[in-house]
Amino acid sequence: MKDEIHPDYQNCKVHCGCGNTFLTRSTKAEIHVEICGACHPFYTGKQKFVDTAGRIQRFQEKFKWTGDAAQRKAADKGPKKKVAAPAPSAEQ
Ligand SMILES: [Zn+2]
């Protein structure tokens, strides 16, 4: 290796957003990540939304979407009550 041109390859502590930490080697002393092998859905087998910018919440607010929206939609397809038009001479 040539002198004075290579960055310092040192022990590195990785901090994940889930609270997990582990050691590896890097040119940086510390790395902060959003997802790791302990919390990634591929390894946990659980469904999880990785939402770093609040995009899912914005979507849900915009379209009023909740988990049971499909059920409510099915309920809405039931018989509708017709709103009777007010009688023209009711208050006179
Ligand atoms: Zn993690």
PDB file of the backbone (N, CA, C, O) and the ligand in Angstrom, with CONECT records:
HET     ZN  A 101       1
ATOM      1  N   MET A   1       0.841  -1.197   0.000  1.00  0.00           N
ATOM      2  CA  MET A   1       0.000   0.000   0.000  1.00  0.00           C
ATOM      3  C   MET A   1       0.876   1.248   0.000  1.00  0.00           C
ATOM      4  O   MET A   1       1.919   1.297   0.652  1.00  0.00           O
ATOM      5  N   LYS A   2       0.444   2.214  -0.718  1.00  0.00           N
ATOM      6  CA  LYS A   2       1.193   3.453  -0.792  1.00  0.00           C
ATOM      7  C   LYS A   2       0.939   4.286   0.461  1.00  0.00           C
ATOM      8  O   LYS A   2      -0.184   4.325   0.963  1.00  0.00           O
ATOM      9  N   ASP A   3       1.962   4.944   0.960  1.00  0.00           N
ATOM     10  CA  ASP A   3       1.821   5.735   2.176  1.00  0.00           C
ATOM     11  C   ASP A   3       0.989   6.991   1.921  1.00  0.00           C
ATOM     12  O   ASP A   3       0.979   7.542   0.821  1.00  0.00           O
ATOM     13  N   GLU A   4       0.298   7.420   2.963  1.00  0.00           N
ATOM     14  CA  GLU A   4      -0.340   8.743   3.040  1.00  0.00           C
ATOM     15  C   GLU A   4      -1.516   8.935   2.087  1.00  0.00           C
ATOM     16  O   GLU A   4      -2.014  10.054   1.969  1.00  0.00           O
ATOM     17  N   ILE A   5      -1.975   7.898   1.409  1.00  0.00           N
ATOM     18  CA  ILE A   5      -3.121   8.129   0.515  1.00  0.00           C
ATOM     19  C   ILE A   5      -4.359   7.340   0.937  1.00  0.00           C
ATOM     20  O   ILE A   5      -5.452   7.605   0.438  1.00  0.00           O
ATOM     21  N   HIS A   6      -4.208   6.375   1.847  1.00  0.00           N
ATOM     22  CA  HIS A   6      -5.354   5.535   2.205  1.00  0.00           C
ATOM     23  C   HIS A   6      -6.026   6.066   3.457  1.00  0.00           C
ATOM     24  O   HIS A   6      -5.349   6.441   4.415  1.00  0.00           O
ATOM     25  N   PRO A   7      -7.354   6.100   3.458  1.00  0.00           N
ATOM     26  CA  PRO A   7      -8.061   6.520   4.670  1.00  0.00           C
ATOM     27  C   PRO A   7      -7.879   5.494   5.775  1.00  0.00           C
ATOM     28  O   PRO A   7      -7.577   4.329   5.520  1.00  0.00           O
ATOM     29  N   ASP A   8      -8.065   5.946   6.999  1.00  0.00           N
ATOM     30  CA  ASP A   8      -7.868   5.090   8.165  1.00  0.00           C
ATOM     31  C   ASP A   8      -9.010   4.077   8.267  1.00  0.00           C
ATOM     32  O   ASP A   8     -10.166   4.459   8.450  1.00  0.00           O
ATOM     33  N   TYR A   9      -8.690   2.808   8.151  1.00  0.00           N
ATOM     34  CA  TYR A   9      -9.708   1.752   8.242  1.00  0.00           C
ATOM     35  C   TYR A   9      -9.797   1.310   9.688  1.00  0.00           C
ATOM     36  O   TYR A   9      -8.895   0.651  10.205  1.00  0.00           O
ATOM     37  N   GLN A  10     -10.905   1.684  10.346  1.00  0.00           N
ATOM     38  CA  GLN A  10     -10.973   1.534  11.793  1.00  0.00           C
ATOM     39  C   GLN A  10     -12.210   0.761  12.209  1.00  0.00           C
ATOM     40  O   GLN A  10     -13.083   0.465  11.393  1.00  0.00           O
ATOM     41  N   ASN A  11     -12.270   0.437  13.502  1.00  0.00           N
ATOM     42  CA  ASN A  11     -13.485  -0.172  14.044  1.00  0.00           C
ATOM     43  C   ASN A  11     -14.613   0.854  14.003  1.00  0.00           C
ATOM     44  O   ASN A  11     -14.412   2.042  14.254  1.00  0.00           O
ATOM     45  N   CYS A  12     -15.803   0.358  13.678  1.00  0.00           N
ATOM     46  CA  CYS A  12     -16.938   1.251  13.466  1.00  0.00           C
ATOM     47  C   CYS A  12     -18.142   0.700  14.195  1.00  0.00           C
ATOM     48  O   CYS A  12     -18.441  -0.491  14.101  1.00  0.00           O
ATOM     49  N   LYS A  13     -18.835   1.559  14.921  1.00  0.00           N
ATOM     50  CA  LYS A  13     -20.056   1.149  15.604  1.00  0.00           C
ATOM     51  C   LYS A  13     -21.248   1.633  14.784  1.00  0.00           C
ATOM     52  O   LYS A  13     -21.359   2.818  14.470  1.00  0.00           O
ATOM     53  N   VAL A  14     -22.147   0.690  14.437  1.00  0.00           N
ATOM     54  CA  VAL A  14     -23.324   1.029  13.640  1.00  0.00           C
ATOM     55  C   VAL A  14     -24.534   1.084  14.557  1.00  0.00           C
ATOM     56  O   VAL A  14     -24.809   0.137  15.294  1.00  0.00           O
ATOM     57  N   HIS A  15     -25.254   2.197  14.509  1.00  0.00           N
ATOM     58  CA  HIS A  15     -26.469   2.372  15.309  1.00  0.00           C
ATOM     59  C   HIS A  15     -27.667   2.342  14.378  1.00  0.00           C
ATOM     60  O   HIS A  15     -27.722   3.073  13.390  1.00  0.00           O
ATOM     61  N   CYS A  16     -28.623   1.486  14.706  1.00  0.00           N
ATOM     62  CA  CYS A  16     -29.838   1.424  13.893  1.00  0.00           C
ATOM     63  C   CYS A  16     -30.968   2.175  14.588  1.00  0.00           C
ATOM     64  O   CYS A  16     -30.950   2.369  15.803  1.00  0.00           O
ATOM     65  N   GLY A  17     -31.944   2.592  13.797  1.00  0.00           N
ATOM     66  CA  GLY A  17     -33.110   3.277  14.340  1.00  0.00           C
ATOM     67  C   GLY A  17     -33.915   2.406  15.288  1.00  0.00           C
ATOM     68  O   GLY A  17     -34.661   2.929  16.116  1.00  0.00           O
ATOM     69  N   CYS A  18     -33.779   1.074  15.185  1.00  0.00           N
ATOM     70  CA  CYS A  18     -34.531   0.166  16.061  1.00  0.00           C
ATOM     71  C   CYS A  18     -33.855   0.003  17.404  1.00  0.00           C
ATOM     72  O   CYS A  18     -34.407  -0.645  18.292  1.00  0.00           O
ATOM     73  N   GLY A  19     -32.666   0.577  17.579  1.00  0.00           N
ATOM     74  CA  GLY A  19     -31.955   0.450  18.840  1.00  0.00           C
ATOM     75  C   GLY A  19     -30.821  -0.552  18.788  1.00  0.00           C
ATOM     76  O   GLY A  19     -30.015  -0.627  19.715  1.00  0.00           O
ATOM     77  N   ASN A  20     -30.751  -1.314  17.728  1.00  0.00           N
ATOM     78  CA  ASN A  20     -29.696  -2.309  17.596  1.00  0.00           C
ATOM     79  C   ASN A  20     -28.366  -1.631  17.264  1.00  0.00           C
ATOM     80  O   ASN A  20     -28.325  -0.661  16.507  1.00  0.00           O
ATOM     81  N   THR A  21     -27.293  -2.148  17.831  1.00  0.00           N
ATOM     82  CA  THR A  21     -25.959  -1.670  17.475  1.00  0.00           C
ATOM     83  C   THR A  21     -25.079  -2.877  17.203  1.00  0.00           C
ATOM     84  O   THR A  21     -25.253  -3.942  17.795  1.00  0.00           O
ATOM     85  N   PHE A  22     -24.144  -2.692  16.308  1.00  0.00           N
ATOM     86  CA  PHE A  22     -23.176  -3.752  16.077  1.00  0.00           C
ATOM     87  C   PHE A  22     -21.882  -3.133  15.571  1.00  0.00           C
ATOM     88  O   PHE A  22     -21.845  -1.987  15.124  1.00  0.00           O
ATOM     89  N   LEU A  23     -20.829  -3.928  15.655  1.00  0.00           N
ATOM     90  CA  LEU A  23     -19.511  -3.438  15.265  1.00  0.00           C
ATOM     91  C   LEU A  23     -19.133  -3.963  13.900  1.00  0.00           C
ATOM     92  O   LEU A  23     -19.451  -5.097  13.542  1.00  0.00           O
ATOM     93  N   THR A  24     -18.456  -3.131  13.150  1.00  0.00           N
ATOM     94  CA  THR A  24     -17.901  -3.562  11.882  1.00  0.00           C
ATOM     95  C   THR A  24     -16.638  -2.737  11.654  1.00  0.00           C
ATOM     96  O   THR A  24     -16.107  -2.137  12.588  1.00  0.00           O
ATOM     97  N   ARG A  25     -16.172  -2.709  10.447  1.00  0.00           N
ATOM     98  CA  ARG A  25     -14.980  -1.921  10.141  1.00  0.00           C
ATOM     99  C   ARG A  25     -15.313  -0.952   9.024  1.00  0.00           C
ATOM    100  O   ARG A  25     -16.005  -1.308   8.071  1.00  0.00           O
ATOM    101  N   SER A  26     -14.831   0.250   9.138  1.00  0.00           N
ATOM    102  CA  SER A  26     -15.125   1.259   8.136  1.00  0.00           C
ATOM    103  C   SER A  26     -14.100   2.380   8.263  1.00  0.00           C
ATOM    104  O   SER A  26     -13.279   2.387   9.181  1.00  0.00           O
ATOM    105  N   THR A  27     -14.159   3.317   7.338  1.00  0.00           N
ATOM    106  CA  THR A  27     -13.325   4.509   7.465  1.00  0.00           C
ATOM    107  C   THR A  27     -13.978   5.524   8.395  1.00  0.00           C
ATOM    108  O   THR A  27     -13.354   6.509   8.789  1.00  0.00           O
ATOM    109  N   LYS A  28     -15.238   5.277   8.743  1.00  0.00           N
ATOM    110  CA  LYS A  28     -15.927   6.145   9.699  1.00  0.00           C
ATOM    111  C   LYS A  28     -16.016   5.444  11.040  1.00  0.00           C
ATOM    112  O   LYS A  28     -16.101   4.217  11.103  1.00  0.00           O
ATOM    113  N   ALA A  29     -15.997   6.226  12.121  1.00  0.00           N
ATOM    114  CA  ALA A  29     -16.031   5.643  13.458  1.00  0.00           C
ATOM    115  C   ALA A  29     -17.444   5.252  13.868  1.00  0.00           C
ATOM    116  O   ALA A  29     -17.634   4.319  14.648  1.00  0.00           O
ATOM    117  N   GLU A  30     -18.437   5.969  13.340  1.00  0.00           N
ATOM    118  CA  GLU A  30     -19.821   5.684  13.699  1.00  0.00           C
ATOM    119  C   GLU A  30     -20.704   5.833  12.472  1.00  0.00           C
ATOM    120  O   GLU A  30     -20.507   6.737  11.660  1.00  0.00           O
ATOM    121  N   ILE A  31     -21.670   4.949  12.343  1.00  0.00           N
ATOM    122  CA  ILE A  31     -22.643   5.049  11.256  1.00  0.00           C
ATOM    123  C   ILE A  31     -24.036   4.905  11.863  1.00  0.00           C
ATOM    124  O   ILE A  31     -24.262   4.035  12.704  1.00  0.00           O
ATOM    125  N   HIS A  32     -24.970   5.758  11.438  1.00  0.00           N
ATOM    126  CA  HIS A  32     -26.368   5.651  11.861  1.00  0.00           C
ATOM    127  C   HIS A  32     -27.193   5.210  10.658  1.00  0.00           C
ATOM    128  O   HIS A  32     -27.160   5.840   9.601  1.00  0.00           O
ATOM    129  N   VAL A  33     -27.931   4.120  10.835  1.00  0.00           N
ATOM    130  CA  VAL A  33     -28.756   3.601   9.744  1.00  0.00           C
ATOM    131  C   VAL A  33     -30.219   3.550  10.191  1.00  0.00           C
ATOM    132  O   VAL A  33     -30.525   3.608  11.382  1.00  0.00           O
ATOM    133  N   GLU A  34     -31.115   3.438   9.201  1.00  0.00           N
ATOM    134  CA  GLU A  34     -32.546   3.395   9.500  1.00  0.00           C
ATOM    135  C   GLU A  34     -33.057   1.970   9.652  1.00  0.00           C
ATOM    136  O   GLU A  34     -34.085   1.737  10.286  1.00  0.00           O
ATOM    137  N   ILE A  35     -32.346   1.033   9.076  1.00  0.00           N
ATOM    138  CA  ILE A  35     -32.831  -0.351   9.132  1.00  0.00           C
ATOM    139  C   ILE A  35     -31.624  -1.284   9.116  1.00  0.00           C
ATOM    140  O   ILE A  35     -30.617  -1.003   8.467  1.00  0.00           O
ATOM    141  N   CYS A  36     -31.738  -2.390   9.835  1.00  0.00           N
ATOM    142  CA  CYS A  36     -30.624  -3.324   9.922  1.00  0.00           C
ATOM    143  C   CYS A  36     -31.149  -4.753   9.830  1.00  0.00           C
ATOM    144  O   CYS A  36     -32.350  -4.968   9.666  1.00  0.00           O
ATOM    145  N   GLY A  37     -30.270  -5.705   9.934  1.00  0.00           N
ATOM    146  CA  GLY A  37     -30.659  -7.099   9.823  1.00  0.00           C
ATOM    147  C   GLY A  37     -31.560  -7.562  10.950  1.00  0.00           C
ATOM    148  O   GLY A  37     -32.248  -8.574  10.812  1.00  0.00           O
ATOM    149  N   ALA A  38     -31.572  -6.836  12.074  1.00  0.00           N
ATOM    150  CA  ALA A  38     -32.411  -7.237  13.211  1.00  0.00           C
ATOM    151  C   ALA A  38     -33.842  -6.763  13.056  1.00  0.00           C
ATOM    152  O   ALA A  38     -34.750  -7.309  13.682  1.00  0.00           O
ATOM    153  N   CYS A  39     -34.055  -5.736  12.214  1.00  0.00           N
ATOM    154  CA  CYS A  39     -35.409  -5.191  12.124  1.00  0.00           C
ATOM    155  C   CYS A  39     -35.947  -5.157  10.690  1.00  0.00           C
ATOM    156  O   CYS A  39     -37.090  -4.752  10.475  1.00  0.00           O
ATOM    157  N   HIS A  40     -35.151  -5.570   9.717  1.00  0.00           N
ATOM    158  CA  HIS A  40     -35.646  -5.552   8.338  1.00  0.00           C
ATOM    159  C   HIS A  40     -36.705  -6.634   8.153  1.00  0.00           C
ATOM    160  O   HIS A  40     -36.518  -7.761   8.611  1.00  0.00           O
ATOM    161  N   PRO A  41     -37.824  -6.309   7.484  1.00  0.00           N
ATOM    162  CA  PRO A  41     -38.903  -7.288   7.317  1.00  0.00           C
ATOM    163  C   PRO A  41     -38.448  -8.592   6.661  1.00  0.00           C
ATOM    164  O   PRO A  41     -38.997  -9.657   6.942  1.00  0.00           O
ATOM    165  N   PHE A  42     -37.466  -8.505   5.805  1.00  0.00           N
ATOM    166  CA  PHE A  42     -37.005  -9.729   5.149  1.00  0.00           C
ATOM    167  C   PHE A  42     -36.483 -10.734   6.167  1.00  0.00           C
ATOM    168  O   PHE A  42     -36.666 -11.941   6.003  1.00  0.00           O
ATOM    169  N   TYR A  43     -35.839 -10.244   7.209  1.00  0.00           N
ATOM    170  CA  TYR A  43     -35.254 -11.135   8.204  1.00  0.00           C
ATOM    171  C   TYR A  43     -36.197 -11.428   9.354  1.00  0.00           C
ATOM    172  O   TYR A  43     -36.117 -12.493   9.966  1.00  0.00           O
ATOM    173  N   THR A  44     -37.102 -10.483   9.659  1.00  0.00           N
ATOM    174  CA  THR A  44     -38.011 -10.710  10.777  1.00  0.00           C
ATOM    175  C   THR A  44     -39.243 -11.494  10.345  1.00  0.00           C
ATOM    176  O   THR A  44     -39.865 -12.176  11.159  1.00  0.00           O
ATOM    177  N   GLY A  45     -39.597 -11.399   9.063  1.00  0.00           N
ATOM    178  CA  GLY A  45     -40.792 -12.079   8.573  1.00  0.00           C
ATOM    179  C   GLY A  45     -42.071 -11.357   8.918  1.00  0.00           C
ATOM    180  O   GLY A  45     -43.157 -11.866   8.641  1.00  0.00           O
ATOM    181  N   LYS A  46     -41.974 -10.180   9.519  1.00  0.00           N
ATOM    182  CA  LYS A  46     -43.158  -9.401   9.855  1.00  0.00           C
ATOM    183  C   LYS A  46     -43.267  -8.232   8.898  1.00  0.00           C
ATOM    184  O   LYS A  46     -42.269  -7.692   8.421  1.00  0.00           O
ATOM    185  N   GLN A  47     -44.516  -7.854   8.629  1.00  0.00           N
ATOM    186  CA  GLN A  47     -44.703  -6.708   7.754  1.00  0.00           C
ATOM    187  C   GLN A  47     -44.423  -5.426   8.531  1.00  0.00           C
ATOM    188  O   GLN A  47     -44.852  -5.267   9.674  1.00  0.00           O
ATOM    189  N   LYS A  48     -43.711  -4.535   7.899  1.00  0.00           N
ATOM    190  CA  LYS A  48     -43.372  -3.283   8.559  1.00  0.00           C
ATOM    191  C   LYS A  48     -43.225  -2.215   7.499  1.00  0.00           C
ATOM    192  O   LYS A  48     -42.645  -2.459   6.441  1.00  0.00           O
ATOM    193  N   PHE A  49     -43.745  -1.036   7.775  1.00  0.00           N
ATOM    194  CA  PHE A  49     -43.602   0.054   6.829  1.00  0.00           C
ATOM    195  C   PHE A  49     -42.410   0.905   7.236  1.00  0.00           C
ATOM    196  O   PHE A  49     -42.333   1.388   8.366  1.00  0.00           O
ATOM    197  N   VAL A  50     -41.506   1.076   6.328  1.00  0.00           N
ATOM    198  CA  VAL A  50     -40.366   1.938   6.576  1.00  0.00           C
ATOM    199  C   VAL A  50     -40.737   3.317   6.065  1.00  0.00           C
ATOM    200  O   VAL A  50     -40.731   3.575   4.861  1.00  0.00           O
ATOM    201  N   ASP A  51     -41.057   4.188   6.990  1.00  0.00           N
ATOM    202  CA  ASP A  51     -41.602   5.494   6.626  1.00  0.00           C
ATOM    203  C   ASP A  51     -40.750   6.559   7.289  1.00  0.00           C
ATOM    204  O   ASP A  51     -40.953   6.887   8.457  1.00  0.00           O
ATOM    205  N   THR A  52     -39.808   7.090   6.553  1.00  0.00           N
ATOM    206  CA  THR A  52     -38.889   8.030   7.175  1.00  0.00           C
ATOM    207  C   THR A  52     -39.348   9.466   7.039  1.00  0.00           C
ATOM    208  O   THR A  52     -38.937  10.318   7.827  1.00  0.00           O
ATOM    209  N   ALA A  53     -40.193   9.757   6.054  1.00  0.00           N
ATOM    210  CA  ALA A  53     -40.558  11.155   5.818  1.00  0.00           C
ATOM    211  C   ALA A  53     -42.021  11.420   6.083  1.00  0.00           C
ATOM    212  O   ALA A  53     -42.548  12.442   5.643  1.00  0.00           O
ATOM    213  N   GLY A  54     -42.695  10.525   6.793  1.00  0.00           N
ATOM    214  CA  GLY A  54     -44.112  10.710   7.103  1.00  0.00           C
ATOM    215  C   GLY A  54     -45.001  10.590   5.886  1.00  0.00           C
ATOM    216  O   GLY A  54     -46.110  11.124   5.878  1.00  0.00           O
ATOM    217  N   ARG A  55     -44.540   9.901   4.860  1.00  0.00           N
ATOM    218  CA  ARG A  55     -45.308   9.843   3.613  1.00  0.00           C
ATOM    219  C   ARG A  55     -46.566   9.004   3.773  1.00  0.00           C
ATOM    220  O   ARG A  55     -47.607   9.330   3.204  1.00  0.00           O
ATOM    221  N   ILE A  56     -46.475   7.911   4.554  1.00  0.00           N
ATOM    222  CA  ILE A  56     -47.654   7.054   4.730  1.00  0.00           C
ATOM    223  C   ILE A  56     -48.737   7.828   5.460  1.00  0.00           C
ATOM    224  O   ILE A  56     -49.917   7.749   5.116  1.00  0.00           O
ATOM    225  N   GLN A  57     -48.315   8.587   6.487  1.00  0.00           N
ATOM    226  CA  GLN A  57     -49.299   9.361   7.240  1.00  0.00           C
ATOM    227  C   GLN A  57     -49.955  10.419   6.349  1.00  0.00           C
ATOM    228  O   GLN A  57     -51.163  10.644   6.422  1.00  0.00           O
ATOM    229  N   ARG A  58     -49.139  11.064   5.507  1.00  0.00           N
ATOM    230  CA  ARG A  58     -49.710  12.063   4.595  1.00  0.00           C
ATOM    231  C   ARG A  58     -50.712  11.424   3.648  1.00  0.00           C
ATOM    232  O   ARG A  58     -51.769  11.992   3.373  1.00  0.00           O
ATOM    233  N   PHE A  59     -50.367  10.220   3.144  1.00  0.00           N
ATOM    234  CA  PHE A  59     -51.266   9.512   2.240  1.00  0.00           C
ATOM    235  C   PHE A  59     -52.579   9.179   2.943  1.00  0.00           C
ATOM    236  O   PHE A  59     -53.661   9.377   2.390  1.00  0.00           O
ATOM    237  N   GLN A  60     -52.468   8.666   4.178  1.00  0.00           N
ATOM    238  CA  GLN A  60     -53.669   8.271   4.910  1.00  0.00           C
ATOM    239  C   GLN A  60     -54.549   9.472   5.195  1.00  0.00           C
ATOM    240  O   GLN A  60     -55.775   9.368   5.149  1.00  0.00           O
ATOM    241  N   GLU A  61     -53.932  10.625   5.493  1.00  0.00           N
ATOM    242  CA  GLU A  61     -54.729  11.810   5.759  1.00  0.00           C
ATOM    243  C   GLU A  61     -55.380  12.323   4.480  1.00  0.00           C
ATOM    244  O   GLU A  61     -56.525  12.775   4.490  1.00  0.00           O
ATOM    245  N   LYS A  62     -54.646  12.247   3.393  1.00  0.00           N
ATOM    246  CA  LYS A  62     -55.162  12.782   2.135  1.00  0.00           C
ATOM    247  C   LYS A  62     -56.366  11.990   1.665  1.00  0.00           C
ATOM    248  O   LYS A  62     -57.360  12.572   1.230  1.00  0.00           O
ATOM    249  N   PHE A  63     -56.289  10.662   1.748  1.00  0.00           N
ATOM    250  CA  PHE A  63     -57.367   9.830   1.219  1.00  0.00           C
ATOM    251  C   PHE A  63     -58.228   9.240   2.313  1.00  0.00           C
ATOM    252  O   PHE A  63     -59.077   8.389   2.047  1.00  0.00           O
ATOM    253  N   LYS A  64     -58.016   9.688   3.562  1.00  0.00           N
ATOM    254  CA  LYS A  64     -58.791   9.212   4.704  1.00  0.00           C
ATOM    255  C   LYS A  64     -58.762   7.687   4.779  1.00  0.00           C
ATOM    256  O   LYS A  64     -59.768   7.054   5.099  1.00  0.00           O
ATOM    257  N   TRP A  65     -57.621   7.114   4.486  1.00  0.00           N
ATOM    258  CA  TRP A  65     -57.489   5.673   4.405  1.00  0.00           C
ATOM    259  C   TRP A  65     -57.119   5.119   5.766  1.00  0.00           C
ATOM    260  O   TRP A  65     -56.166   5.578   6.395  1.00  0.00           O
ATOM    261  N   THR A  66     -57.877   4.129   6.217  1.00  0.00           N
ATOM    262  CA  THR A  66     -57.500   3.382   7.412  1.00  0.00           C
ATOM    263  C   THR A  66     -57.579   1.905   7.092  1.00  0.00           C
ATOM    264  O   THR A  66     -58.046   1.523   6.019  1.00  0.00           O
ATOM    265  N   GLY A  67     -57.133   1.087   7.997  1.00  0.00           N
ATOM    266  CA  GLY A  67     -57.076  -0.348   7.741  1.00  0.00           C
ATOM    267  C   GLY A  67     -58.438  -0.959   7.474  1.00  0.00           C
ATOM    268  O   GLY A  67     -58.543  -1.926   6.719  1.00  0.00           O
ATOM    269  N   ASP A  68     -59.485  -0.413   8.077  1.00  0.00           N
ATOM    270  CA  ASP A  68     -60.806  -1.010   7.906  1.00  0.00           C
ATOM    271  C   ASP A  68     -61.635  -0.267   6.863  1.00  0.00           C
ATOM    272  O   ASP A  68     -62.860  -0.383   6.837  1.00  0.00           O
ATOM    273  N   ALA A  69     -60.961   0.496   6.002  1.00  0.00           N
ATOM    274  CA  ALA A  69     -61.681   1.255   4.990  1.00  0.00           C
ATOM    275  C   ALA A  69     -62.429   0.336   4.035  1.00  0.00           C
ATOM    276  O   ALA A  69     -63.525   0.664   3.581  1.00  0.00           O
ATOM    277  N   ALA A  70     -61.839  -0.810   3.731  1.00  0.00           N
ATOM    278  CA  ALA A  70     -62.486  -1.754   2.815  1.00  0.00           C
ATOM    279  C   ALA A  70     -63.780  -2.277   3.429  1.00  0.00           C
ATOM    280  O   ALA A  70     -64.774  -2.471   2.730  1.00  0.00           O
ATOM    281  N   GLN A  71     -63.760  -2.506   4.749  1.00  0.00           N
ATOM    282  CA  GLN A  71     -64.969  -2.989   5.413  1.00  0.00           C
ATOM    283  C   GLN A  71     -66.060  -1.919   5.384  1.00  0.00           C
ATOM    284  O   GLN A  71     -67.230  -2.206   5.134  1.00  0.00           O
ATOM    285  N   ARG A  72     -65.642  -0.673   5.648  1.00  0.00           N
ATOM    286  CA  ARG A  72     -66.624   0.402   5.627  1.00  0.00           C
ATOM    287  C   ARG A  72     -67.201   0.583   4.232  1.00  0.00           C
ATOM    288  O   ARG A  72     -68.390   0.857   4.070  1.00  0.00           O
ATOM    289  N   LYS A  73     -66.345   0.428   3.224  1.00  0.00           N
ATOM    290  CA  LYS A  73     -66.801   0.578   1.853  1.00  0.00           C
ATOM    291  C   LYS A  73     -67.857  -0.481   1.537  1.00  0.00           C
ATOM    292  O   LYS A  73     -68.854  -0.196   0.873  1.00  0.00           O
ATOM    293  N   ALA A  74     -67.629  -1.708   2.020  1.00  0.00           N
ATOM    294  CA  ALA A  74     -68.597  -2.784   1.802  1.00  0.00           C
ATOM    295  C   ALA A  74     -69.907  -2.465   2.506  1.00  0.00           C
ATOM    296  O   ALA A  74     -70.985  -2.748   1.982  1.00  0.00           O
ATOM    297  N   ALA A  75     -69.812  -1.871   3.706  1.00  0.00           N
ATOM    298  CA  ALA A  75     -71.024  -1.541   4.458  1.00  0.00           C
ATOM    299  C   ALA A  75     -71.810  -0.439   3.762  1.00  0.00           C
ATOM    300  O   ALA A  75     -73.041  -0.426   3.792  1.00  0.00           O
ATOM    301  N   ASP A  76     -71.087   0.486   3.133  1.00  0.00           N
ATOM    302  CA  ASP A  76     -71.750   1.596   2.453  1.00  0.00           C
ATOM    303  C   ASP A  76     -72.560   1.138   1.247  1.00  0.00           C
ATOM    304  O   ASP A  76     -73.462   1.843   0.795  1.00  0.00           O
ATOM    305  N   LYS A  77     -72.237  -0.039   0.732  1.00  0.00           N
ATOM    306  CA  LYS A  77     -72.944  -0.511  -0.459  1.00  0.00           C
ATOM    307  C   LYS A  77     -74.310  -1.098  -0.133  1.00  0.00           C
ATOM    308  O   LYS A  77     -75.037  -1.530  -1.027  1.00  0.00           O
ATOM    309  N   GLY A  78     -74.654  -1.111   1.141  1.00  0.00           N
ATOM    310  CA  GLY A  78     -75.957  -1.616   1.549  1.00  0.00           C
ATOM    311  C   GLY A  78     -77.062  -0.692   1.053  1.00  0.00           C
ATOM    312  O   GLY A  78     -76.797   0.304   0.379  1.00  0.00           O
ATOM    313  N   PRO A  79     -78.320  -1.038   1.398  1.00  0.00           N
ATOM    314  CA  PRO A  79     -79.441  -0.215   0.931  1.00  0.00           C
ATOM    315  C   PRO A  79     -79.326   1.212   1.464  1.00  0.00           C
ATOM    316  O   PRO A  79     -79.130   1.441   2.658  1.00  0.00           O
ATOM    317  N   LYS A  80     -79.451   2.135   0.562  1.00  0.00           N
ATOM    318  CA  LYS A  80     -79.326   3.543   0.956  1.00  0.00           C
ATOM    319  C   LYS A  80     -80.700   4.120   1.262  1.00  0.00           C
ATOM    320  O   LYS A  80     -81.692   3.829   0.594  1.00  0.00           O
ATOM    321  N   LYS A  81     -80.716   4.943   2.288  1.00  0.00           N
ATOM    322  CA  LYS A  81     -81.950   5.655   2.586  1.00  0.00           C
ATOM    323  C   LYS A  81     -81.975   6.918   1.741  1.00  0.00           C
ATOM    324  O   LYS A  81     -80.996   7.662   1.683  1.00  0.00           O
ATOM    325  N   LYS A  82     -83.085   7.146   1.100  1.00  0.00           N
ATOM    326  CA  LYS A  82     -83.186   8.372   0.326  1.00  0.00           C
ATOM    327  C   LYS A  82     -83.605   9.507   1.247  1.00  0.00           C
ATOM    328  O   LYS A  82     -84.547   9.399   2.032  1.00  0.00           O
ATOM    329  N   VAL A  83     -82.862  10.599   1.114  1.00  0.00           N
ATOM    330  CA  VAL A  83     -83.203  11.759   1.934  1.00  0.00           C
ATOM    331  C   VAL A  83     -84.362  12.472   1.253  1.00  0.00           C
ATOM    332  O   VAL A  83     -84.258  12.936   0.118  1.00  0.00           O
ATOM    333  N   ALA A  84     -85.455  12.543   1.975  1.00  0.00           N
ATOM    334  CA  ALA A  84     -86.630  13.177   1.394  1.00  0.00           C
ATOM    335  C   ALA A  84     -86.414  14.672   1.246  1.00  0.00           C
ATOM    336  O   ALA A  84     -85.907  15.329   2.155  1.00  0.00           O
ATOM    337  N   ALA A  85     -86.794  15.196   0.117  1.00  0.00           N
ATOM    338  CA  ALA A  85     -86.679  16.637  -0.083  1.00  0.00           C
ATOM    339  C   ALA A  85     -87.677  17.343   0.823  1.00  0.00           C
ATOM    340  O   ALA A  85     -88.801  16.872   0.996  1.00  0.00           O
ATOM    341  N   PRO A  86     -87.278  18.459   1.397  1.00  0.00           N
ATOM    342  CA  PRO A  86     -88.219  19.160   2.286  1.00  0.00           C
ATOM    343  C   PRO A  86     -89.463  19.617   1.545  1.00  0.00           C
ATOM    344  O   PRO A  86     -89.411  20.095   0.412  1.00  0.00           O
ATOM    345  N   ALA A  87     -90.557  19.453   2.219  1.00  0.00           N
ATOM    346  CA  ALA A  87     -91.822  19.857   1.601  1.00  0.00           C
ATOM    347  C   ALA A  87     -91.828  21.361   1.380  1.00  0.00           C
ATOM    348  O   ALA A  87     -91.425  22.109   2.270  1.00  0.00           O
ATOM    349  N   PRO A  88     -92.263  21.813   0.248  1.00  0.00           N
ATOM    350  CA  PRO A  88     -92.171  23.248  -0.084  1.00  0.00           C
ATOM    351  C   PRO A  88     -93.027  24.116   0.838  1.00  0.00           C
ATOM    352  O   PRO A  88     -92.676  25.271   1.079  1.00  0.00           O
ATOM    353  N   SER A  89     -94.115  23.606   1.349  1.00  0.00           N
ATOM    354  CA  SER A  89     -95.002  24.479   2.148  1.00  0.00           C
ATOM    355  C   SER A  89     -94.977  24.102   3.618  1.00  0.00           C
ATOM    356  O   SER A  89     -95.937  24.385   4.334  1.00  0.00           O
ATOM    357  N   ALA A  90     -93.879  23.456   4.102  1.00  0.00           N
ATOM    358  CA  ALA A  90     -93.853  22.970   5.469  1.00  0.00           C
ATOM    359  C   ALA A  90     -93.819  24.097   6.491  1.00  0.00           C
ATOM    360  O   ALA A  90     -94.432  23.978   7.552  1.00  0.00           O
ATOM    361  N   GLU A  91     -93.122  25.181   6.199  1.00  0.00           N
ATOM    362  CA  GLU A  91     -92.950  26.244   7.197  1.00  0.00           C
ATOM    363  C   GLU A  91     -93.848  27.437   6.948  1.00  0.00           C
ATOM    364  O   GLU A  91     -93.753  28.433   7.664  1.00  0.00           O
ATOM    365  N   GLN A  92     -94.696  27.368   5.979  1.00  0.00           N
ATOM    366  CA  GLN A  92     -95.513  28.533   5.707  1.00  0.00           C
ATOM    367  C   GLN A  92     -96.871  28.474   6.377  1.00  0.00           C
ATOM    368  O   GLN A  92     -97.671  29.398   6.232  1.00  0.00           O
TER     369      GLN A  92
HETATM  370 ZN    ZN A 101     -32.597  -2.169  13.077  1.00  0.00          ZN2+
END
